[in-house]
Amino acid sequence: MRVGIATVHTPGIHGGAEFLVDGLVEAVRSAGHSIHKITAPFTFDHPDAAGKALDHCLATDFTRFDGGQIDRMICLKFPAYMIRHPDKRVWLLHQHRAAYDLYGTPHGWLPGKPETDILRSRIVDGDGIALGSSEMGEARAVYTIAERVCARLRQYNGIESKALYHPPANAEDFHCEEPLPYVFVPSRLESLKRQDLMLRALAACTTPIKAVFAGTGSMHAHLLGLTEKLGLMDRVRFVGAVSRQEMLNYYAHAMAVFFGPLDEDYGYITLEGMLSGKPVITCKDSGGPLEFVIDGETGFVTAPEPDAIAQALERLAGNAGLARDMGRNGLARYKAMNISWDVVVETLLEDQPDVRTIGIRHSG
């Protein structure tokens, strides 16, 4: 079968979405299909860029394709799922969040600006068409990467979908070793990832718990300054971008993993912590991680407040047996969920998809 995989790319960025695309391409190819990877350029520097990308994808028709017909098209990100194809299946990473759940917040577009209000309306209308059912739209089936993404799609567009989980890259490489006295905090250093919560929690602890932060991003200087301000320079390390082997080692030897973003779509870090046999601490408003972390069993789900996170940290630091048992429970839960690329490919390419969407336009 000839399978098209359509997504977008931003030069200089290779993160979770790109790892997903790489994994999907390899999994579909391993299943014996030929791949046509289609990527559209996308940048975040100005709302007008989203409008241009939207126009580009709306004008793209893959009913026919040079070199032969694409039998099935899998679309992943906004606005790649706007392209035309007679057998389009959507596996949605997320919608354009600046126009939806982040709209009217410091992280998204602000209401009352004509250029973004008009564009937001176009995006909502376009999503209703592209993600709707065969009766009211274009997609034969709509899956998402997590229940949290399903919930947003239902809330803002009245469209039903089904979550389809996938494993982190090279999931088999994660392992557990004897823990050392530090918490691992891997992620891009950006405001939505809320590493500042972890720093303030460390400062609130009565015991000198240590932490290792891995990753780069625009918040690095701010977080480093906050670390100094809170008097944590002897307990916190920022190791920046690390190699694959270094990351695996940090996971393997951690006492616990902290991942407390604001309304994350999915969150590989949660799964990587579970695969490493470590308890994961997350927050009640962190979105995707809540689909995997069971409070008090595989980790802790706390209020997004430093004192609450500090209490969870101190419970784990003061009870090695509890941390060990939670880590084992997390690994067992991951295995029981049957998260695999084989399931993803089989579901996305099945002849008669069982997901029927109901497209109801909703302005949000």
C-alpha positions as CSV (number, residue, x, y, z in Angstrom):
1,M,0.0,0.0,0.0
2,R,1.2,3.5,-0.7
3,V,0.8,5.6,2.5
4,G,1.1,9.3,2.7
5,I,2.2,10.9,6.0
6,A,1.5,14.6,6.1
7,T,2.8,17.0,8.8
8,V,4.5,20.3,9.2
9,H,8.1,21.3,10.0
10,T,9.7,24.3,11.6
11,P,13.4,24.7,10.7
12,G,15.7,24.2,13.7
13,I,13.2,22.3,15.8
14,H,13.3,18.6,16.3
15,G,11.2,17.6,19.4
16,G,8.4,15.3,20.3
17,A,6.4,15.8,17.1
18,E,9.4,15.1,15.0
19,F,10.2,11.9,16.9
20,L,6.6,10.8,16.4
21,V,6.8,11.3,12.7
22,D,10.1,9.4,12.5
23,G,8.6,6.5,14.5
24,L,5.5,6.4,12.4
25,V,7.4,6.4,9.1
26,E,9.6,3.5,10.3
27,A,6.6,1.6,11.7
28,V,4.6,1.9,8.5
29,R,7.6,1.0,6.4
30,S,8.4,-2.0,8.6
31,A,4.8,-3.2,8.1
32,G,5.6,-3.5,4.4
33,H,4.1,-0.3,2.9
34,S,5.8,2.4,0.8
35,I,6.0,5.8,2.3
36,H,5.4,9.3,0.9
37,K,6.3,11.9,3.5
38,I,4.8,15.3,2.9
39,T,5.9,18.2,5.1
40,A,4.7,21.8,4.9
41,P,6.7,24.7,6.4
42,F,5.3,26.3,9.5
43,T,6.6,29.0,11.8
44,F,5.4,30.6,15.0
45,D,6.9,34.1,14.7
46,H,3.7,35.9,13.7
47,P,0.0,34.9,13.4
48,D,0.2,35.8,9.7
49,A,2.5,32.8,9.3
50,A,-0.3,30.5,10.5
51,G,-2.6,32.0,7.9
52,K,-0.2,31.5,5.1
53,A,0.4,27.9,6.1
54,L,-3.4,27.4,6.3
55,D,-3.9,28.7,2.8
56,H,-1.0,26.6,1.5
57,C,-2.5,23.3,2.8
58,L,-6.1,24.2,1.8
59,A,-4.8,24.6,-1.8
60,T,-3.0,21.3,-1.8
61,D,-4.9,18.4,-3.4
62,F,-3.3,14.9,-3.2
63,T,-6.2,13.1,-5.0
64,R,-3.4,12.3,-7.5
65,F,0.3,12.2,-6.7
66,D,3.3,12.1,-9.1
67,G,4.7,8.6,-9.1
68,G,1.4,6.9,-8.3
69,Q,-1.7,7.2,-6.3
70,I,-1.4,7.5,-2.5
71,D,-3.9,4.9,-1.2
72,R,-4.2,6.3,2.3
73,M,-3.2,9.6,3.8
74,I,-2.4,10.0,7.5
75,C,-2.4,13.7,8.6
76,L,-0.8,14.7,11.9
77,K,-0.6,18.5,12.7
78,F,-2.3,21.7,11.9
79,P,-2.6,22.7,9.1
80,A,-1.4,19.5,7.3
81,Y,-4.8,17.9,7.9
82,M,-6.4,20.5,5.7
83,I,-4.9,18.9,2.5
84,R,-7.3,17.0,0.2
85,H,-7.3,13.3,-0.2
86,P,-10.2,10.8,-0.7
87,D,-9.0,8.5,2.1
88,K,-7.7,10.8,4.7
89,R,-7.2,9.6,8.3
90,V,-6.2,12.1,11.0
91,W,-3.9,11.2,13.9
92,L,-4.0,14.5,15.7
93,L,-1.1,15.7,17.7
94,H,-2.9,18.9,18.6
95,Q,-4.8,21.7,17.0
96,H,-3.3,25.2,16.7
97,R,-3.5,25.9,20.5
98,A,-3.0,29.6,20.2
99,A,-6.5,29.7,18.7
100,Y,-8.1,27.3,21.1
101,D,-7.2,26.5,24.8
102,L,-4.4,29.0,24.9
103,Y,-6.5,31.8,23.3
104,G,-6.9,34.7,25.7
105,T,-3.9,33.6,27.9
106,P,-0.3,34.8,28.0
107,H,0.6,31.7,25.9
108,G,-1.8,32.3,23.0
109,W,-3.5,35.0,21.0
110,L,-5.3,37.8,22.8
111,P,-9.0,38.6,22.0
112,G,-9.9,41.8,20.4
113,K,-7.3,41.9,17.7
114,P,-9.0,41.8,14.2
115,E,-6.2,40.0,12.5
116,T,-6.1,37.1,15.0
117,D,-9.8,37.1,15.6
118,I,-10.5,36.6,11.9
119,L,-7.8,34.0,11.6
120,R,-9.1,32.1,14.6
121,S,-12.5,32.0,13.1
122,R,-11.0,30.6,9.8
123,I,-9.1,28.0,11.8
124,V,-12.1,26.8,13.7
125,D,-14.3,26.6,10.6
126,G,-11.5,24.8,8.7
127,D,-11.0,22.3,11.5
128,G,-14.8,21.6,11.4
129,I,-14.5,20.7,7.7
130,A,-11.2,18.9,7.7
131,L,-11.8,16.8,10.9
132,G,-15.5,16.2,10.4
133,S,-17.2,13.0,9.3
134,S,-17.8,11.9,5.7
135,E,-21.3,13.5,5.9
136,M,-20.1,16.9,7.2
137,G,-16.4,16.9,6.5
138,E,-13.4,15.2,4.9
139,A,-11.7,12.8,7.4
140,R,-12.7,9.1,7.3
141,A,-11.5,8.7,10.9
142,V,-10.0,11.0,13.5
143,Y,-7.7,9.7,16.2
144,T,-5.6,11.7,18.6
145,I,-2.4,11.0,20.5
146,A,-4.1,11.3,23.9
147,E,-7.5,11.7,25.6
148,R,-6.6,15.2,26.5
149,V,-6.5,16.1,22.8
150,C,-9.8,14.3,22.3
151,A,-11.4,16.4,25.0
152,R,-10.2,19.7,23.5
153,L,-11.5,18.6,20.1
154,R,-14.9,17.7,21.6
155,Q,-15.0,21.0,23.7
156,Y,-14.2,23.4,20.9
157,N,-15.4,21.7,17.8
158,G,-18.0,19.1,18.8
159,I,-16.0,16.4,17.1
160,E,-15.6,12.9,18.6
161,S,-12.3,11.1,18.2
162,K,-10.4,8.2,19.8
163,A,-7.0,8.3,21.6
164,L,-4.3,6.1,20.1
165,Y,-1.2,5.9,22.2
166,H,2.3,5.3,20.9
167,P,5.7,4.5,22.6
168,P,8.6,6.9,23.0
169,A,11.5,6.6,20.6
170,N,13.5,3.4,21.3
171,A,11.4,2.5,24.2
172,E,13.3,-0.7,24.7
173,D,16.5,1.2,25.8
174,F,15.0,2.6,29.0
175,H,16.0,0.7,32.1
176,C,16.3,1.1,35.9
177,E,19.4,1.2,38.0
178,E,20.1,1.9,41.7
179,P,18.7,5.4,42.4
180,L,21.0,8.3,43.3
181,P,19.7,11.2,45.4
182,Y,18.3,13.5,42.7
183,V,15.1,14.1,40.8
184,F,15.4,14.2,37.0
185,V,13.6,17.1,35.3
186,P,14.0,16.7,31.5
187,S,12.1,19.0,29.0
188,R,12.5,22.0,26.9
189,L,13.0,25.1,29.1
190,E,9.9,26.9,28.1
191,S,7.2,28.7,30.2
192,L,4.5,26.0,29.5
193,K,6.8,23.4,30.9
194,R,6.9,25.2,34.3
195,Q,10.3,24.2,35.6
196,D,10.0,27.2,37.9
197,L,7.5,25.1,40.0
198,M,10.1,22.5,40.6
199,L,12.7,25.1,41.7
200,R,10.3,26.7,44.1
201,A,9.4,23.3,45.4
202,L,13.0,22.4,46.1
203,A,13.3,25.7,48.0
204,A,10.3,24.8,50.1
205,C,11.7,21.3,51.0
206,T,13.0,20.9,54.6
207,T,15.6,18.4,53.3
208,P,18.2,19.3,50.7
209,I,16.8,17.4,47.7
210,K,18.8,17.7,44.5
211,A,17.6,18.0,40.9
212,V,19.1,17.6,37.4
213,F,17.4,19.7,34.7
214,A,18.1,18.6,31.1
215,G,17.1,20.5,28.0
216,T,17.5,23.9,26.4
217,G,15.1,26.7,25.6
218,S,14.2,30.4,26.0
219,M,13.7,30.2,29.8
220,H,17.2,29.0,30.5
221,A,18.5,32.4,31.7
222,H,15.4,33.1,33.8
223,L,15.5,29.6,35.5
224,L,19.2,30.0,36.2
225,G,18.6,33.4,37.8
226,L,15.7,32.0,39.8
227,T,18.0,29.1,41.0
228,E,20.5,31.6,42.3
229,K,17.8,33.8,43.9
230,L,16.4,30.8,45.7
231,G,19.8,29.7,47.0
232,L,19.8,26.4,45.1
233,M,23.0,26.6,43.2
234,D,24.6,23.7,45.2
235,R,21.5,21.5,44.7
236,V,20.5,22.1,41.1
237,R,22.3,21.3,37.8
238,F,21.3,22.4,34.4
239,V,23.1,20.0,32.0
240,G,21.6,21.4,28.7
241,A,21.2,19.2,25.7
242,V,22.5,15.7,26.5
243,S,23.2,12.6,24.4
244,R,20.8,9.7,24.2
245,Q,23.0,7.6,26.4
246,E,23.4,10.4,29.0
247,M,19.6,10.9,29.1
248,L,19.0,7.1,29.6
249,N,21.5,7.2,32.5
250,Y,19.9,10.2,34.1
251,Y,16.5,8.4,34.0
252,A,18.0,5.1,35.2
253,H,19.6,6.5,38.3
254,A,17.0,9.1,39.3
255,M,15.1,8.9,42.5
256,A,12.1,10.2,40.7
257,V,11.0,12.2,37.6
258,F,9.2,15.5,37.7
259,F,7.1,16.6,34.8
260,G,4.5,19.3,35.6
261,P,3.7,21.2,32.4
262,L,0.5,23.2,31.8
263,D,-2.0,21.1,29.9
264,E,0.4,18.9,28.0
265,D,-0.9,17.0,24.9
266,Y,0.8,13.7,25.7
267,G,4.2,13.9,27.3
268,Y,6.9,11.4,26.4
269,I,8.7,12.2,29.7
270,T,5.9,10.6,31.7
271,L,6.2,7.3,29.7
272,E,10.0,7.5,29.7
273,G,10.0,7.8,33.5
274,M,7.6,4.8,33.8
275,L,9.8,2.7,31.4
276,S,12.8,3.6,33.6
277,G,10.9,2.2,36.7
278,K,10.7,5.6,38.4
279,P,7.8,7.4,40.2
280,V,6.6,10.4,38.2
281,I,5.4,13.6,39.9
282,T,3.0,15.7,37.9
283,C,0.3,18.3,38.5
284,K,-3.5,18.2,38.4
285,D,-3.6,20.6,35.4
286,S,-0.8,18.9,33.4
287,G,-3.1,17.3,30.9
288,G,-1.7,14.2,29.1
289,P,0.4,12.9,32.0
290,L,-2.8,12.4,34.1
291,E,-3.7,9.5,31.7
292,F,-0.8,7.5,33.0
293,V,0.2,8.6,36.5
294,I,-2.0,7.2,39.2
295,D,-1.8,9.3,42.4
296,G,-0.2,7.4,45.2
297,E,0.4,4.3,43.1
298,T,2.7,5.1,40.2
299,G,3.7,8.6,41.4
300,F,2.0,11.7,42.7
301,V,-0.5,14.1,41.1
302,T,-0.3,17.3,43.1
303,A,-1.7,20.8,43.0
304,P,0.5,23.0,40.8
305,E,1.9,24.7,43.9
306,P,5.5,24.5,45.2
307,D,4.4,23.4,48.7
308,A,2.3,20.5,47.3
309,I,5.2,19.4,45.0
310,A,7.6,19.7,47.9
311,Q,5.5,17.3,50.0
312,A,5.6,14.7,47.3
313,L,9.4,15.1,46.9
314,E,10.0,14.7,50.6
315,R,7.8,11.6,50.8
316,L,9.8,9.9,48.1
317,A,13.2,11.1,49.4
318,G,12.3,9.8,52.9
319,N,11.0,6.4,51.8
320,A,13.2,4.5,49.3
321,G,10.8,1.5,49.4
322,L,7.9,3.7,48.4
323,A,9.8,5.2,45.5
324,R,10.9,1.7,44.4
325,D,7.3,0.3,44.6
326,M,5.8,3.2,42.7
327,G,8.4,2.9,40.0
328,R,7.7,-0.8,39.6
329,N,3.9,-0.1,39.5
330,G,4.5,2.5,36.7
331,L,6.5,0.1,34.6
332,A,3.8,-2.6,35.1
333,R,1.1,-0.1,34.1
334,Y,2.9,0.9,30.9
335,K,3.3,-2.8,29.9
336,A,-0.4,-3.5,30.6
337,M,-1.6,-0.6,28.3
338,N,-0.3,-2.4,25.2
339,I,1.3,0.8,23.8
340,S,3.0,-0.2,20.5
341,W,3.6,0.9,17.0
342,D,2.1,-2.2,15.6
343,V,-1.3,-1.3,17.2
344,V,-0.9,2.3,15.8
345,V,-0.2,1.2,12.2
346,E,-2.9,-1.5,12.2
347,T,-5.5,1.0,13.5
348,L,-4.6,3.9,11.2
349,L,-4.6,1.7,8.1
350,E,-7.5,-0.6,8.7
351,D,-9.9,-0.9,5.8
352,Q,-13.0,0.1,7.7
353,P,-12.1,2.5,10.5
354,D,-14.5,2.2,13.4
355,V,-14.1,5.9,14.5
356,R,-17.0,8.0,13.3
357,T,-16.7,11.7,13.9
358,I,-19.6,14.2,14.3
359,G,-18.7,17.6,13.0
360,I,-20.5,20.3,14.8
361,R,-19.1,23.8,14.4
362,H,-18.5,25.5,17.6
363,S,-16.8,28.9,18.0
364,G,-15.2,28.0,21.4
